[in-house]
Amino acid sequence: MLTGKQKRLLRSIAMTQKALINFGKNGLSDTFVRGVADALEAREMVKISLLPSAEETAKEVGAYLEDAIPGLEVAQTIGHSLVVYKEASNEDNRKLSKQVAALAKD
C-alpha cells in the first residue's frame, strides 16, 4: 500500500510525462493487461490515457488492473488518465522503487 508521500512523488513524476499507453475501444483485454504488465516491469510506473472511444472510466480500468496484476497500485486517477505503479521484479529495473521505498521510512 502506497503512502500519501509515495503517491505524491509518483504523481509529480507522472505530471511531466506523456501517456505511455492509450486505452480505447478494444476494452479490457488480456492483450491490454499484458502490455501494461510489460511496461511496468520495464519502467515501474505507467501513465495510461483513456481515449474518448473507451467505454470504461479511469477508475474502472484502475480497479480491473489491480485485480489482474498482483502488486499493482493506482497512484492517481484524474479525468481520462491514470497512473499505475508496481515494483519491478528485475533488480536492474528498480530505479523508481528505490525512491519510493526511501519515502516509506520517513
Secondary structure by P-SEA (a helix, b strand, c coil): cccaaaaaaaaaaacccccccccccccccaaaaaaaaaaaaaccbbbbbbcccccccaaaaaaaaaaaccccccccccccbbbbbbbbccccccaaaaaaaaaaac
